[in-house]
Amino acid sequence: MKTKIGPENKYGFSLLTVLFFMAAISTFLAMLIHSSSQRAYTASRLTDQIKATAMAEAGCEYGYAILSTDWESRYDPSAFSSQSSSTPSSSSSAHQISTTQQSASYEVSVEPVGSLAAIVASTGTCGSASAVSIISVQNLVENAPPDPVLDAEAFSYAILCGGEFDFSGCGTISAPEGALFHANGEMFLRGNTDALINLSSSSLIQINNNVTIGGDVTADDFGRTKWNKVTVSGTKTQAIVDPIEIPDIDLTAYYNWALEHNEVYNGFTTTTDINPDGGILWVEGDVHISAHAVVNGSIIATGDINMSGAIDINPTTCAFGLVSRDGDIQITSSGTINGLIYAKTGGLDHTANGEIVGQIIVNGDIKKAGNSDIMAGYAQSLPSPPGVSPIMPYISITAWQK
């Protein structure tokens, strides 16, 4: 017996079919909406990540731009602040800033590495995404040999002493903030001394009496220093300090230049002004200059240099002010010496009431007494032979580490 399907059953079957299709379509639409929202979220997240990466790289470029303008700013947190930045904070030797651009931002830290390098790290953020970029920046030397950083290291110091340094009497050692004074041997400061510079020694620093230190002090040993009598505006660090190699500068080109201009002498003594043709006076042997005199040029001697009276040295052709190749330099003059004082093997003895404006690099000892100012101002003097384009420092990104 067959069962007949009535109209009511047909309508019920049709209703079920329609409901099934509606459920299927609803499910499909729900899946489509979910997929679209996921894609929108993924796209937004990817956009934020790209922005964060771009901001991180922009932070590195910002740090590099500041350093390329002022290399010493790597020690100065205020140099990385701007009108749109928050108050800089510092963690050890790193300096941080935050600069906002719309919804994205970056935070930069600059950490010095020695005297001729720095690490710039930048964290970029956008929304919940973040990225990090790190670059190495170095103070290189244009037209220098393949290893310019090592060759130029000595010239990043206002004063570099290969032996002992003994500062007594009155007077000051002053230089721009962040400048360095290093002795490979022992360093003694006594008397009424103002050492407004960072001091370091590879051996010992001993300070006696009322001495004012206007920077950091670093040495492996501080001897019998009574710190309650010493004013230190920076930090005192007891740590091993590696010695700095004294550069062995080839002076042949300077001799040839002086010879070409008929300014080579066997011994030299004068009490009058000196204006060497070509700007370089080369002396085989010793130099003695006394009374009042002005030297418009550089003096390079193979022997000792002795100056007394009131003598001003004004280099015209090269960075050198005074050079002793095989002897010592003794200054009892009350004049002003500009340029680089360089003793290739010997030392420097500076007394009277004069001052030095420039740079000092000697292989032997430095002794300072009297009321003289052994460094009244630091000006980096990278020597370059006459007739050759000057060797100038420049700041460069040497590697993108990340």
C-alpha positions in Angstrom: 0.0 0.0 0.0 1.6 3.3 -1.1 1.5 6.4 1.2 0.4 9.5 -0.6 2.1 12.8 0.2 -0.4 15.4 0.9 0.0 19.1 0.3 0.9 19.7 3.9 3.9 17.3 3.7 5.1 19.0 0.5 5.0 22.4 2.1 7.0 21.0 5.1 9.7 19.5 2.9 10.1 22.8 1.0 10.4 24.7 4.3 13.2 22.4 5.5 15.0 22.9 2.2 14.8 26.7 2.4 16.0 26.7 6.0 18.9 24.5 5.1 20.0 26.8 2.3 19.6 29.9 4.6 21.7 28.2 7.2 24.4 27.4 4.6 24.4 30.9 3.3 24.6 32.4 6.8 27.5 30.1 7.6 29.3 31.1 4.4 28.7 34.8 5.0 29.9 34.4 8.6 33.1 32.7 7.4 33.5 35.4 4.7 33.1 38.2 7.3 35.5 36.5 9.7 38.1 36.0 6.9 37.7 39.6 5.8 38.2 40.9 9.4 41.3 38.6 9.8 42.7 40.0 6.6 42.0 43.5 7.7 43.7 42.8 11.0 46.7 41.1 9.3 47.0 44.1 6.9 46.8 46.6 9.7 49.4 44.6 11.7 51.7 44.4 8.7 51.3 48.1 8.1 52.2 48.8 11.8 55.2 46.5 11.5 56.4 48.3 8.4 55.9 51.7 10.1 57.7 50.5 13.2 60.7 49.3 11.1 60.8 52.6 9.2 60.7 54.5 12.5 63.6 52.4 13.9 65.7 53.1 10.9 64.8 56.8 11.1 65.9 56.8 14.7 69.3 55.5 13.7 69.6 58.1 11.0 68.6 60.8 13.5 71.4 59.6 15.9 73.9 59.5 13.1 72.9 63.0 12.0 73.6 64.4 15.5 76.9 62.6 15.8 78.1 63.7 12.3 77.5 67.3 13.3 79.1 67.0 16.8 81.1 63.8 17.5 81.5 64.7 21.2 77.7 64.8 21.6 77.8 61.0 22.2 78.7 61.9 25.8 76.0 64.7 26.1 72.4 63.6 26.7 71.1 67.1 26.0 72.5 67.0 22.5 69.8 64.4 21.6 66.9 66.4 22.8 64.5 68.4 20.6 61.3 70.5 21.0 59.2 67.4 20.1 61.0 65.0 22.4 60.4 64.0 25.9 63.0 64.5 28.7 66.1 62.5 27.9 67.0 59.7 30.2 70.3 57.9 30.6 71.3 54.3 31.4 75.0 54.0 32.1 76.5 55.8 29.1 73.5 55.5 26.8 71.2 58.4 26.1 67.6 58.1 25.1 65.1 60.3 23.4 61.5 59.8 22.1 60.2 61.7 19.1 56.6 61.2 17.9 55.3 61.3 14.4 51.6 60.7 14.2 50.9 57.3 15.8 54.5 56.0 15.3 57.6 56.8 17.4 61.2 55.9 17.9 63.5 55.8 20.9 67.3 56.1 20.4 70.2 55.2 22.6 73.8 56.2 21.7 76.6 54.4 23.5 80.2 55.5 23.1 82.7 52.7 22.3 86.2 54.0 23.0 87.2 57.4 21.6 86.4 56.8 17.9 83.3 54.7 17.7 79.7 54.6 18.9 76.7 52.2 18.7 73.4 53.8 17.8 70.3 51.6 18.7 66.8 52.6 17.8 63.5 51.0 18.8 60.6 52.0 16.6 56.9 51.4 17.6 53.6 51.7 15.9 50.5 50.5 17.7 51.4 47.1 19.2 54.2 46.5 16.7 57.9 47.2 17.4 61.2 46.9 15.6 64.9 47.4 16.4 67.7 48.9 14.3 71.4 49.1 15.3 74.2 50.8 13.5 77.9 51.2 14.1 79.3 54.8 13.7 83.0 55.6 13.6 85.1 58.8 13.4 87.2 58.0 10.4 90.0 59.9 8.7 89.8 61.0 5.1 92.8 60.2 2.9 94.3 58.1 5.7 95.9 54.6 5.5 93.6 51.5 5.4 93.5 51.4 9.2 92.6 55.0 9.9 90.9 54.5 13.3 94.0 53.0 14.8 96.3 55.6 13.3 94.1 58.5 14.4 93.4 57.2 18.0 96.2 59.2 19.5 94.9 62.4 18.0 91.6 62.1 19.8 93.4 63.1 23.0 94.0 66.7 23.9 97.1 65.6 25.8 98.8 62.2 25.4 101.8 61.4 27.5 103.8 58.2 26.9 105.6 58.5 30.2 104.9 60.1 33.6 103.0 63.4 34.1 103.8 65.7 37.0 101.6 68.8 37.5 102.7 71.1 40.3 102.4 74.8 41.0 99.4 76.8 39.8 97.6 76.9 36.6 95.0 74.9 34.7 94.4 72.2 32.2 91.3 73.0 30.3 89.6 71.7 27.2 86.1 71.4 25.8 83.7 69.0 27.6 84.5 65.4 26.8 88.2 66.0 25.9 90.7 63.5 27.2 94.1 63.6 28.9 95.9 60.3 29.2 99.3 59.2 30.5 100.7 55.7 30.0 102.8 56.2 33.1 102.0 57.6 36.5 100.1 60.9 36.9 100.6 63.3 39.8 98.6 66.4 40.4 99.5 68.7 43.3 99.4 72.4 44.3 96.6 74.7 43.3 95.6 72.9 40.2 92.4 73.0 38.1 92.3 70.0 35.8 89.1 70.8 33.8 89.3 67.7 31.7 88.9 63.9 31.8 92.0 62.2 33.2 93.1 58.6 32.7 96.3 56.7 33.4 97.5 53.2 32.6 99.4 53.1 35.8 98.4 55.5 38.7 96.8 58.8 39.4 97.7 60.4 42.7 96.1 63.8 43.7 97.4 65.9 46.6 96.2 69.1 48.2 93.2 71.1 46.9 92.8 70.0 43.3 89.7 70.5 41.2 88.9 67.8 38.6 86.4 69.0 36.0 85.8 65.6 34.4 86.1 61.9 35.0 89.1 60.2 36.6 90.1 56.6 35.6 93.1 54.6 36.7 94.0 51.2 38.1 95.5 52.8 41.2 94.9 56.1 43.0 97.8 55.8 45.4 97.5 57.9 48.6 95.0 60.4 47.3 92.8 62.0 50.0 89.5 62.4 48.1 88.0 64.5 50.9 90.3 67.3 49.6 89.6 66.8 45.9 86.7 68.1 44.0 85.6 65.8 41.1 82.7 66.9 39.0 82.6 63.6 37.1 83.0 60.0 38.2 86.0 58.3 39.8 86.5 54.8 38.3 89.2 52.3 39.4 89.8 50.1 36.5 92.5 48.8 34.2 93.3 51.3 31.4 95.1 50.1 28.3 98.1 52.2 27.2 97.8 54.3 24.1 100.4 54.0 21.4 102.3 57.2 20.7 102.3 57.7 16.9 105.6 57.5 15.0 105.1 60.3 12.5 107.3 60.3 9.4 108.8 63.8 9.2 110.6 63.3 5.8 108.1 65.3 3.9 108.5 68.2 6.3 112.2 68.2 5.9 111.9 68.1 2.1 109.5 71.1 2.2 111.9 73.1 4.4 114.8 72.2 2.1 112.9 73.3 -1.0 112.4 76.7 0.7 116.0 77.0 2.0 114.9 76.7 5.6 117.2 73.9 6.8 119.8 74.9 9.5 122.5 73.2 11.5 121.6 74.4 15.0 119.5 77.6 15.4 119.7 80.5 17.9 117.8 83.8 17.7 116.3 86.6 19.8 114.1 88.0 17.1 111.0 87.2 15.2 111.0 84.3 12.7 109.0 84.1 9.5 110.3 81.0 7.7 109.7 80.8 4.0 107.2 78.1 3.3 106.1 78.1 7.0 108.5 75.4 8.3 111.9 75.9 10.0 113.9 72.6 10.1 116.9 72.4 12.4 119.5 69.7 12.5 120.4 69.8 16.2 119.2 72.1 18.9 117.0 75.2 18.9 117.4 78.1 21.4 115.0 81.1 21.3 115.0 83.7 24.0 113.7 87.3 24.6 110.5 88.5 22.9 109.8 86.8 19.6 107.0 85.7 17.3 107.3 82.7 15.1 104.9 82.7 12.2 105.4 79.1 11.2 106.4 75.7 12.6 109.7 74.6 14.2 110.9 71.1 13.7 114.3 70.1 15.3 116.2 66.8 15.4 117.5 67.8 18.9 116.3 69.7 21.9 114.1 72.9 21.7 114.6 75.5 24.5 112.4 78.6 24.6 112.5 81.4 27.2 111.2 84.9 27.4 107.9 85.6 25.7 107.5 83.6 22.5 104.4 83.1 20.4 104.2 80.2 18.0 101.7 80.6 15.1 101.7 77.7 12.6 100.9 78.7 9.0 101.6 75.7 6.8 101.0 72.6 8.9 99.4 71.5 12.2 102.7 71.3 14.1 103.7 74.1 16.4 106.9 72.6 17.9 108.5 69.2 17.1 111.5 67.5 18.6 112.4 64.3 16.7 115.2 63.0 19.0 115.3 65.4 22.0 113.2 67.2 24.6 111.1 70.4 24.5 111.7 72.9 27.4 109.5 75.9 27.6 110.0 78.7 30.1 108.3 81.3 27.9 105.3 83.4 28.9 104.0 83.4 25.3 101.3 81.4 23.7 102.1 78.3 21.7 99.5 77.2 19.1 99.3 74.0 17.2 100.5 70.5 18.0 103.5 70.0 20.3 105.1 66.6 19.4 108.1 64.9 20.9 108.8 61.7 19.0 111.1 60.2 21.6 111.5 62.8 24.4 109.3 64.8 26.8 108.0 68.2 27.6 108.9 70.5 30.5 106.6 73.6 30.7 107.0 76.3 33.3 106.7 80.2 33.6 103.4 81.9 32.8 102.7 80.9 29.2 100.0 78.8 27.8 99.4 76.1 25.1 96.5 76.2 22.8 96.2 73.1 20.6 97.4 69.6 21.4 100.3 67.8 23.1 101.6 64.3 22.1 104.9 63.3 23.6 106.6 59.9 24.0 108.4 60.8 27.2 107.4 62.6 30.5 105.5 65.8 30.9 106.4 68.1 33.8 104.4 71.2 34.4 105.3 73.8 37.1 104.9 77.6 37.7 101.7 79.5 36.8 101.5 78.2 33.2 98.4 76.8 31.6 99.5 73.6 30.0 96.3 73.4 27.9 94.2 76.6 27.5 92.1 75.1 24.7 92.1 71.9 22.7 92.0 72.0 18.9 92.5 68.6 17.2 95.6 68.8 15.0 95.9 65.9 12.6 99.3 66.4 10.9 99.4 66.4 7.1 102.6 67.1 5.1 102.7 70.5 3.4 101.4 70.4 -0.2 99.0 67.5 0.7 95.3 67.9 1.3 94.7 68.1 5.1 93.6 64.9 6.8 90.2 65.7 8.2 88.1 63.6 10.4 84.6 62.6 9.2 81.9 60.5 10.8 80.5 57.5 8.9 78.1 54.6 9.4 80.4 51.6 9.1 77.8 48.8 9.5 74.0 48.2 9.9 74.1 45.5 12.5 70.4 45.0 12.5 
